[in-house]
């Protein structure tokens, strides 16, 4: 059974060997994520070459995603971890300032002292510790520890509800972006995107370097929620990054926000990923919790384009089992039907209406499948946005377009040369599908294409049989 929902996994020591990469592809991975918060540049160059080679050997179009660290606020290095108790005072200071109390660390964002307010809550290390800012000075903050715990080196800091004047791209991001373009990354994700200007800056910098990647915007804080429509429209793909987002908002709001973002992506015509903590318990356990199974099922039911694993596959003990678990859950949920978000899509252009008519025709004919020809992937993603029951077979002349379509719900992409006469291209595609056992002879095919009429290209819908 063809799985419509794409699977993204994060690479790390548990999965980056050539043997494991092959197992991951065989298990159903569509996109490999490289987390630039941890990845070294030479490792990126090596692992991308391995992915491309192994995917070619397996005749699969598997995409690569470079996930930039973004303007993350982190504490400094310590000689030894601090064990903090409730009521302890904890100092966060600029790197130029000296410690004034036993529990003290620096911070990598010098403007933090200007942005925060006295009384604000500080969330440390992904929510493992809470603090309150008691005193605010030009070069340091004095915090009251609200929950006991241990704090080590370079721990992440969140400030829910605080507007931070961080740059869209750090110097590290610029260096990582160069490597992503060098490696011909299919997707580049911007972290902590707060408005459309941040998305546009990332795209502009990528294009200056000669890159052709699709841009993914990670929604991770309250400001991004406030600007969500503008961010969606400026992006190619949205990632609902529930780790930081779940810290930034009240936890009971998170499933509602997830559903609203998925809905807005359907309305505005963009792909969407649901990410983080999907099978977190499987980092150490061989089976997921029942709550995790339900969480994954919900994302599939809501018709997300992709679901993503992080630590489960980068450092986890059971990476292949995690992929297989996602695959089984997604296939089972897809057989049950879905929420019907495809009906939310706004059709503004004649081409979009032609696509809608073609998909309606395909869904009305038993066992029909859809064939779409696309040079940049736009018509194929438009087909996917409408969430037809039928499988979408996309054909493109370039492999990069096929790889970028690996992150679109319900698309199976292949690369063939395009001829000047569209009917010749259609005939080649049908032959390719029969020769590779993609469809059986006699299968009804609804072809969405452009054809030549009086020296002009016009959109057309064809019903043919394989």
C-alpha positions in Angstrom: 0.0 0.0 0.0 1.3 3.4 -1.0 1.6 5.7 2.0 0.5 9.3 1.4 2.0 10.9 4.5 5.7 11.6 4.1 8.2 10.6 6.8 11.1 12.9 7.8 13.8 11.6 10.2 16.7 13.3 11.8 20.1 11.8 11.2 22.7 11.2 13.9 25.0 8.5 15.2 22.2 6.0 15.2 21.4 6.3 11.5 24.3 8.0 9.6 26.2 4.9 8.4 25.6 3.8 4.7 24.1 0.6 5.9 21.6 2.3 8.2 20.8 4.9 5.5 19.8 2.1 3.2 17.6 0.5 5.9 15.9 3.9 6.5 15.1 4.3 2.9 13.8 0.7 2.7 11.6 1.4 5.7 10.0 4.3 4.1 11.9 7.5 4.8 11.2 10.3 2.4 13.3 13.1 3.8 16.5 13.1 5.9 17.0 16.1 8.2 20.4 17.4 9.2 20.2 19.3 12.5 22.7 22.1 12.1 22.6 22.8 15.9 24.9 19.7 16.1 26.1 18.8 12.6 29.7 19.4 11.5 30.2 20.6 7.9 32.5 17.7 6.8 29.9 15.2 8.2 27.2 17.0 6.2 29.2 16.8 3.0 29.8 13.1 3.5 26.4 12.0 4.6 24.6 13.9 1.8 26.8 12.1 -0.8 26.0 8.8 0.8 22.2 9.6 0.7 22.3 10.6 -2.9 24.3 7.5 -3.9 22.2 5.0 -2.0 18.9 6.6 -3.1 20.0 6.4 -6.7 20.9 2.8 -6.3 17.5 2.1 -4.9 15.8 4.3 -7.6 14.2 6.5 -5.0 13.9 10.3 -4.8 14.8 11.0 -1.2 15.2 14.6 -0.1 17.7 16.3 2.2 16.7 19.0 4.7 19.2 21.3 6.4 17.7 22.6 9.6 19.5 25.9 10.6 20.0 26.5 14.3 18.6 30.0 14.2 19.0 32.6 17.0 18.8 30.2 19.9 19.4 31.7 23.4 21.8 29.5 25.4 23.6 29.6 28.6 27.5 29.4 28.7 29.9 26.7 29.7 30.3 25.7 33.3 33.2 23.9 35.1 30.6 21.5 36.5 26.8 21.3 36.4 24.9 23.3 39.0 22.3 21.5 41.2 19.8 24.1 42.0 17.1 24.1 44.7 13.8 26.1 44.9 14.6 29.6 46.1 18.2 29.6 44.9 19.5 32.7 43.1 20.8 32.2 39.6 22.7 34.8 37.7 22.7 35.2 33.9 25.3 37.8 32.7 26.9 39.2 29.6 30.1 37.5 28.6 32.1 40.6 29.5 30.7 40.6 33.1 32.2 38.8 36.0 30.2 36.5 38.3 28.9 38.1 41.4 27.3 35.0 43.1 28.0 31.2 43.3 25.4 30.1 40.7 26.3 32.2 37.6 26.6 31.7 33.9 26.9 33.8 30.7 24.4 34.0 27.9 25.1 34.1 24.1 22.6 36.8 23.4 23.9 40.2 24.7 20.6 42.0 24.0 18.6 39.7 26.4 19.0 42.2 29.3 17.3 44.9 27.2 14.5 42.7 25.9 13.2 41.1 29.1 11.1 42.6 32.0 11.4 42.1 35.7 8.9 39.4 36.8 9.1 37.5 33.4 9.3 33.7 33.5 12.5 32.0 32.2 12.1 28.4 30.9 15.4 26.6 30.9 16.5 23.4 29.1 13.2 22.7 27.2 11.1 23.1 30.3 13.1 21.1 32.9 13.5 24.2 35.1 11.5 27.4 35.7 12.9 30.7 37.0 11.6 34.2 37.6 13.6 37.3 36.8 13.8 39.2 40.1 16.4 41.9 39.2 17.3 43.4 35.9 20.7 45.2 35.4 22.5 46.5 32.4 24.9 43.5 32.3 23.1 40.7 34.2 19.8 39.2 35.4 19.2 37.8 38.9 16.7 35.0 38.8 14.8 33.1 41.5 14.7 29.4 41.0 11.1 28.1 40.9 11.7 24.4 40.3 14.7 22.3 41.5 17.0 20.7 38.9 20.4 20.4 37.3 21.8 22.9 34.8 24.7 22.1 32.5 26.5 23.7 29.6 24.8 25.6 26.8 21.2 25.0 28.0 18.4 26.5 25.9 16.4 29.4 27.3 12.8 30.3 26.4 11.1 33.5 27.4 7.3 32.9 26.7 5.5 36.0 25.6 8.7 38.2 25.4 9.4 40.0 22.1 13.1 39.3 21.5 15.1 41.5 19.0 17.1 38.6 17.7 18.4 38.5 14.1 16.7 36.2 11.5 20.1 34.6 10.7 23.1 34.3 13.0 26.7 34.2 11.7 26.6 30.4 12.3 23.5 30.2 10.1 25.2 32.0 7.3 28.1 29.6 7.4 25.7 26.6 7.6 23.6 28.0 4.7 26.7 28.0 2.5 27.2 24.3 3.1 23.6 23.6 2.5 23.8 25.3 -0.9 27.1 23.5 -1.7 25.4 20.2 -0.9 22.4 21.1 -3.1 20.0 20.7 -0.2 16.4 20.2 -1.3 15.0 22.0 1.8 16.4 24.6 4.2 14.5 25.3 7.5 14.7 28.6 9.3 14.3 28.3 13.1 12.4 30.7 15.3 10.8 32.5 12.3 8.8 35.4 13.7 7.5 37.2 10.6 7.5 37.1 6.8 10.6 39.3 6.7 12.6 36.6 8.3 11.4 34.1 5.7 12.2 36.5 2.9 15.7 37.2 4.3 16.5 33.5 4.4 15.2 32.9 0.8 17.2 35.9 -0.4 20.4 34.8 1.2 20.0 31.3 -0.2 19.3 32.6 -3.7 22.4 34.9 -3.6 24.5 31.7 -3.0 22.8 30.0 -6.0 20.6 27.7 -4.0 17.2 26.3 -5.2 16.0 24.9 -2.0 12.4 25.1 -0.8 12.1 27.2 2.4 10.6 25.7 5.5 9.5 28.0 8.3 9.5 26.6 11.8 6.7 28.0 14.0 8.1 28.0 17.5 6.8 31.0 19.5 3.9 33.3 20.2 5.0 36.0 17.8 5.0 33.5 14.9 1.4 32.5 15.8 0.4 36.2 15.7 2.0 36.5 12.2 1.0 33.0 11.0 -0.8 33.9 7.7 2.1 36.1 6.5 4.6 33.5 7.4 2.7 30.8 5.6 2.4 32.8 2.4 6.1 33.7 2.4 7.1 30.0 2.9 7.1 26.8 0.8 6.5 24.6 3.8 5.5 25.2 7.5 6.9 23.1 10.3 4.9 23.0 13.5 7.9 22.6 15.9 6.0 21.5 19.0 9.1 21.3 21.3 9.7 25.1 21.7 6.2 25.9 20.7 4.8 23.8 23.6 7.0 25.8 26.0 6.0 29.2 24.5 2.3 28.6 24.8 0.0 27.1 27.5 0.3 23.4 26.9 -3.5 22.9 26.7 -3.5 25.3 23.7 -1.0 23.3 21.7 -3.3 20.8 20.0 -5.7 23.7 19.1 -2.8 25.7 17.6 -1.6 22.7 15.7 -5.0 22.2 14.1 -5.4 25.8 13.3 -2.0 26.0 11.6 -2.7 22.9 9.5 -6.0 24.4 8.5 -4.5 27.7 7.5 -1.8 25.9 5.4 -4.6 24.2 3.5 -6.5 27.4 3.0 -3.4 29.3 1.8 -1.9 26.5 -0.3 1.2 25.5 1.6 2.6 22.1 2.8 2.8 21.4 6.5 4.9 19.2 8.8 4.0 18.1 12.3 7.2 17.6 14.3 8.7 16.8 17.7 8.0 14.3 20.4 6.0 12.0 18.1 7.6 8.8 19.4 9.8 10.2 22.2 9.5 7.2 24.4 11.0 5.0 21.7 14.4 6.7 22.1 14.9 4.0 24.7 11.8 1.8 24.5 11.0 -0.7 21.6 7.3 0.2 21.5 5.5 3.6 21.7 3.1 4.7 24.3 -0.6 4.6 23.4 -0.7 8.4 23.6 2.1 8.7 21.0 0.2 6.4 18.7 -2.9 8.6 19.0 -0.8 11.7 18.5 0.7 10.4 15.2 -2.7 9.3 14.1 -4.1 12.7 14.7 -1.5 14.4 12.5 -2.3 11.9 9.7 -6.0 12.4 10.2 -5.6 16.1 10.0 -3.9 15.5 6.6 -0.4 16.9 7.4 2.0 16.5 4.5 4.7 15.0 6.7 5.4 13.8 10.2 8.9 14.0 11.7 11.2 12.2 14.1 14.1 13.9 16.0 16.0 12.2 18.8 14.2 8.9 18.1 16.3 8.4 15.0 19.4 10.5 15.6 20.5 9.0 18.9 17.7 6.5 19.8 18.2 2.8 20.4 15.5 1.7 17.9 15.6 4.0 14.9 14.3 1.5 12.3 11.5 0.4 14.6 10.5 4.0 14.9 10.3 4.5 11.2 8.3 1.3 10.7 6.0 2.3 13.5 5.2 5.7 11.8 4.7 3.9 8.5 2.2 1.4 10.0 0.2 4.0 11.9 0.1 6.3 8.8 -1.1 3.6 6.5 -3.7 2.4 8.9 -5.1 5.9 9.5 -5.1 6.7 5.8 -7.4 3.7 5.2 -9.9 5.1 7.6 -10.2 8.4 5.7 -9.3 11.9 7.0 -10.7 15.2 8.2 -11.3 16.6 4.7 -9.1 19.7 4.8 -8.6 19.5 1.0 -12.0 21.2 0.8 -10.6 24.3 2.6 -8.3 25.2 -0.3 -9.0 28.5 -2.0 -9.0 28.2 -5.8 -8.1 31.6 -7.3 -6.6 30.8 -10.7 -8.0 29.0 -13.8 -5.1 26.5 -13.5 -6.1 25.7 -9.9 -9.7 25.1 -11.1 -8.5 22.8 -13.9 -6.6 20.8 -11.3 -9.7 20.6 -9.1 -11.8 19.4 -12.0 -9.2 16.7 -12.8 -9.0 15.4 -9.3 -12.8 15.3 -9.0 -12.9 13.2 -12.2 -10.2 10.9 -10.8 -12.1 10.3 -7.6 -15.3 9.5 -9.4 -13.7 6.7 -11.5 -13.0 3.5 -9.7 -9.3 2.7 -9.4 -8.3 5.8 -11.4 -4.9 7.4 -10.7 -3.6 10.9 -11.4 -0.7 11.8 -13.6 0.7 15.4 -13.5 3.6 16.9 -15.4 5.4 19.7 -13.6 8.7 21.6 -14.2 8.9 23.3 -10.8 6.6 21.2 -8.7 3.9 23.8 -8.4 1.1 22.0 -10.3 1.9 18.8 -8.4 1.8 20.4 -5.0 -1.5 22.0 -6.0 -2.8 18.5 -6.7 -1.6 17.3 -3.3 -3.2 20.3 -1.6 -6.6 19.2 -2.7 -6.1 15.8 -1.0 -7.6 13.5 -3.6 -8.3 9.8 -2.8 -6.3 8.8 -5.9 -2.5 8.5 -5.9 -0.8 11.4 -7.7 2.0 10.3 -10.1 4.2 13.4 -10.8 6.7 13.6 -13.6 9.4 16.3 -13.7 12.5 16.7 -15.9 14.8 17.3 -13.0 15.6 15.1 -10.0 15.6 18.1 -7.6 12.0 18.7 -8.3 11.2 15.1 -7.6 13.1 15.2 -4.3 11.2 18.4 -3.3 7.9 16.6 -4.1 9.0 13.9 -1.5 7.5 16.3 1.0 4.0 16.5 -0.3 1.1 14.3 0.7 0.1 11.6 -1.7 2.7 12.2 -4.5 4.9 9.6 -6.1 7.4 11.4 -8.2 9.6 10.3 -11.1 12.0 12.1 -13.4 11.8 11.7 -17.2 12.9 14.1 -20.1 10.2 16.4 -21.4 9.6 16.6 -25.1 8.5 19.6 -27.1 5.3 17.9 -27.9 3.4 17.2 -24.7 1.7 14.0 -26.0 5.1 12.5 -26.5 6.0 13.2 -22.9 2.6 11.6 -21.8 3.3 8.5 -23.8 6.8 8.1 -22.3 5.4 8.5 -18.8 2.7 5.8 -19.3 5.4 3.5 -20.7 7.6 4.2 -17.7 4.8 3.4 -15.3 4.0 0.1 -17.0 7.6 -0.9 -17.4 8.3 -0.2 -13.7 5.1 -1.9 -12.5 3.8 1.4 -11.0 0.4 0.8 -12.5 -1.3 -2.2 -14.1 -2.2 -2.3 -17.8 -5.7 -0.8 -18.3 -5.6 1.4 -15.2 -7.6 4.6 -15.8 -5.2 7.6 -15.7 -6.4 11.2 -15.4 -3.6 13.3 -17.0 -3.3 17.0 -16.0 -1.0 18.6 -18.6 -0.6 21.4 -21.0 -1.0 20.7 -24.7 -0.2 22.6 -27.9 -3.1 24.3 -29.6 -2.5 26.9 -32.4 1.1 27.5 -31.2 -0.1 28.1 -27.6 0.1 25.9 -24.5 -3.2 25.3 -22.9 -4.1 23.4 -19.8 -5.9 20.1 -20.4 -7.4 17.1 -18.7 -7.1 13.7 -20.5 -8.6 10.3 -19.6 -6.4 7.5 -20.9 -5.7 3.9 -20.0 -2.3 2.5 -19.0 
